[in-house]
């Protein structure tokens, strides 16, 4: 599929990539995604580290990624360089081992985004150094050392996200803000995500990225802040009848998870800390598991095993076992795991987060509830 040219015009993306060994890179590949999501790849030969690629000039802004290609397999930690293509020529300068931190200049959009990228460079280098022994399998992520590494990585990524969020708030007219917001879906609560999108200029609301964001926001309106939580019943792991309404008067965290879900498992130590801290004050956790066994018996076995392994002995319900009455996962519009939904003592929704990227919001909400 060919991207449209504007009056036959094109822009030049040129620059220099520094590397030590000739077989590390012989050409560059430039993936361009226009505002409709259509993609096309352009390539250019590297001559003594220099390259020049001509691509169609865009009516609006297109997302682009630059990769270096050579005989030597790329570093497992090597990420592509993200930038944007519009109507002006661009210049890129980068080191192959830090391609994602390369400098991009030539128009306002890229100049602004480049400033943000460089402000996060220190965090990116720290994450890469910390994560290397896990990616090279020298350290198991489930070991005590691995868990400590992942905790440090999470803290650094949180700092990166804070800079991204500040950029989005400060540059509502930039396509880069929409680009970042699309990528940061798990770093906001559902309501904060909707507010962040609403604060952006409508200039790029016709793009595929914006349409995808709107769709996500629309699907999660069922659990908007202040909405009464959907009632459900089920059998707990110890065969006791349970109804969500039984917990009226308590602050409740609904944790949608699965034994197969790595991020779900990784989030449990933090959740156990919160439970231990607040349970005597009336805080309750309800785990709602969606398992992938071929039969209910297989799903039940993997569910029970994970609960024992993780030591998560709060209210636990297996969604697979009660789907014929109510599919709780579907009723709550859950599309990613883990998803956590915090309810106030009246059974109304306080917030919703997907993955563990916004767990700090849960911490803050509980501090607000309990005054700690």
N, C-alpha and C positions, 0 to 999 in steps of 0.2 A: 504494500500500500504506500503510495507516495504522498508526502505531506505537501500542502499547497504552497506555491511560491507567490509572493506579492509582486506582480508585474515582472515576473521572471527574475526578481532579485534574490540574492542570497547574502548571508553574513559569513565571515571567516572566524573560525575558532582556531587560534594558533598559540604556540607557547613552547615551553621546554620542560622536559621531565628528566631529572637527574637520577642516574643509577650507576652502579659500580661495574657490573658485568654485562657485556654485550647481549648475552642470551636471556637477560632479565626482561627485556622489552624490545620488540622490533616494530610494533605498530600500536596505534591507539584505536579504540572502538568507542564511538559516541552514540549513545542511545537517546533519541529524542522522542518525547511523548507530548503530543499537542493537547490543547484544552479539552478535546473530545476523548482523550485516552488512546488515540491511535499512535502507534509506535513505528519508528524507522531507525535503522542503525547505519551509521556512516563510519568509514575507517580511513585512517591516514598512516602513512609510513613515517617511522621515526628515523631521522637522519642526524646522527650525532646528538641525539636527545631532542631535536627540534621537530615539530610537526605543524601541519596546517591543514584544516578540514573546512570545506565549504558546505553549509547547510542552508535550507530554505529560511528566508526571513519570515517571521511569524506575524500574523495579524494581531495576535495577543501575545501572551507569554507561554513558552513551552518549557517543560521540565527536561533537564538533560543530566546524563550520567556519563562520566569519562572513566574508562578502564584502560590499563596498559596490558598488552598481550605479548608474551614471549615464549621461548622454549621451556624456560624454568617455570614450574607450577607456582602460582602466586602464593604469597604468605596467607595462611588461613585467617589471619587477622586483617588482611588488606581489604579495605572498603572502597567503593568507587567515590569519585568526587561529584557531588551534587551541585548543580548551578542552573541558570535559566537562560533561555535564548529568546531574544526579542528582535529588535531592528538594528542593533549595533554590533560591530565586531568586538570580539572578546579576546583577552590574553590570559593564558594560564601558566603558572609556574609552580612546579611541585616536585617533591622527592618521591620516588616510587614506593618507598616503605611507609610514606605518610601521604599517599595520594589524596585521601579524603580531607586532608588539611591544607591542600594546595591553595594558592592565591588566585583569585579570579577578579579581573577588572575589565571595565569597558562601558558599563551603564549603571544607572542608579540602583536598579534592582540587585545586581550582583555585588556592587560595592557595599550596600547595606548588609547583605547576607554574608559577605566575606568578613566584615567586621565582627558579626556574631560568631562565625566559625572560628575566627582567631581567638575570640574571647573564651571559647570553650576548649581550645587546643590542649591546654594543660590537663583538663579533666580527661580528655580523650586518650592522651598518652598514658595517664595513670591507669585508666581502665584496661588499655591494651596490655600493659605490663602485668597487672594483677591477673588478668584473665588467661594469659599465655599458658601457664602450667596446667590449667584445666582443659584448654583446647588441645594441647599436645598430649593429654592424658597422663601427665606426670602426677597430677593431683585429682582425686575423685571429688566431684562437687558435693557428694553426700558425706564425705569425711569431715571431721571437725575442722581441719585446715581449709577444706573446700568451702564449707559453710561460712567460715570467717572471711574468706576471699569474696564470696558472693555478697556478704553483708557490706563489705567495703565498696564493692562495685555498685551495689544498689544506692548507697549514700552518694557516690559520685554522680550517678545517673540522675539522681534527684536534684543535684545542684545544676547539672546541665539543663534539666527540664525547667528549672526556675529561670534561667537565662532565656530559654526559648519562649516561655510564657511572657516574660517582660518584653521581649522583642515583639511578640504578637500584639500585646496591648499598646505598645508605643508606635506601631506601624500598621494601622488598620487598612491603609490603601495599598499595601504591598502584596504582591502575589506570594512572596516568600512566607508571609504570615499564614495564608491559607494553606500553603504547602506544609508548613510546620504543624498547623492545627490538625490537619488530616493525619499526620504521623503520630500525634500526641493524644490519640483518643483515650488511651488507658492512663493518661497522666492527669486527667480531670475527673471530678464527679460528673454525673450526667447533666445536672443542672448548670454547673459551672461551664461545661463544654458548650451547652446551648447558649449561654450568655456570651462566651468568648466569640462564638460564630456570629451572633447577632450584632456584636460590636464592630465586626469587620465591614468595610465598605462593600456595597452590593456590586461593585465594579466587576468582580469575578464570580458572581453567583450563577452564571450560566455554564461554568466549567464542570467537568466530570467530578473533580475533587469536591466541589461545593455541593453537587447533587448527592454524592455519596454521604457527605456529612449531614445534609438535610434528612436523608433516609434514616441514618443512625439515630438522629435526634427524635424523629417522628416515632420510630419503633420503641423508644425508651420513655415516651410520654406516659405510658401505662404505669410507670413507677416514678413520676415526677414528684418533687418535694411537696409534702402536704397531702398527697393522695393516700387514702386508706389502703392499707396492705390487703391483698387478696386473701381471703380466708382459705385455709386448706387443712385437711386432716390426714392422718397416716398412722402407721405402726412404727414405734421406735425400734432400735436395734434389740432392746430387751423385751419386745413384744407388748409394749404398753400402748394404749390408745393415746393419740396426741391430736390436739387442735391448736392452731396458732392463737385463737382467741383465749385459750387457757392462760396465755402469758400476758394478757392485758394488765397494765399496771407496771410492767417491766420494760426496760429498754432492751430491744432484741436485735441481734445481728443475724440475718439470713445469709448463710455461706453456701453458694452453689458451687459444687466441686465434683471431682471424680478421682478415683484411685490412679487412673491412667495419666492424669494431668500433672506434669512436672511443676509448673508454676503454682498449682493448688497445694501440692505437698510443700513447696518451698515457703509458702505463706503461713503454714500452720504454726511454726514456732512463735511468730509474732502474734498470731491470734490466741495462742495459749497464754502468752504474757498478758494480753488484754483481759482474757477471761479470769485469770488468777487475780488480776488487779481490781476488777470491778464486780465479780460475781457476788460478793457479799453485800454489795450495794444494790443488787437487783438486776444486774446485767445477765442476759442469757444469750447463748449462741445456739442456733438451729442449723445443723448441717444437712443440706439437701443434695444427695449424691446422684449423679447420672452415670451409670456404669455401661460398659460396652461388651458385656458377656453375650454369647450367642443364646443363652437361656437365662431365665430368671435365677436359676440356681447358681450359674457361673457368676452372674452379676452380684448376687448376694454374698458369695464367697469372697470375691475380690474386695468388696465393700467392707466386710467385717475384718478381713485381714489388714486392710489399710488403717482402719480405725485403731486396731490394736498396735500396729507398727508405729503410728503417729502419736498415740496416746491422747486422742481427742475425745474424751469421754464427757461430752455434753449431749444435748438432744440430737440424735441422728436419725434421718429418714432416708429411705431408698426410693427415689422417684420411680424407678423401673417397676416397683411393686404395686403402685397405685395408679398407673396411667389410665386405666380403664375408667376410673372415676374422675380424676383430674390430673392432667400432666402439668405439674407445678412449674417445671422448667419452661414449658411453652406459655403457660398462663402469665408468667412474669417477663416474658419476652427475652429470655436468656439466650444469647448467641455466642458468648465467649466465657471461658472458664479460667480462673475463678471469677465469679461475680459476687459482690457482697452488697447487701442492702440493709441499711440501718433504720430501725423503726423506733419511734418515740414511745413513751409509756401509754399513749392513747391508741397505738397501733397504726399511726400515720408515718409515712416515709420521710426520713430525714435526708438521706443521701444514697446514691448508688455509685459503685466503682467497679470497673472491670479490670482483671489482672491485679497486680499488686502495686502498680505505679502510683496510685493515689491513696495508699494506706494511711499516709500522714493525715489525710482528711478525716478518716475514721478516728484516729487518735485525738485530733483537735475537737471533733464533735463530742466524743466521750468526756474529754476534759471540760467542755462547756456544760454538758449535762450534769456531771458530778462535782463540778467546781474544783477540780484538781489541776 
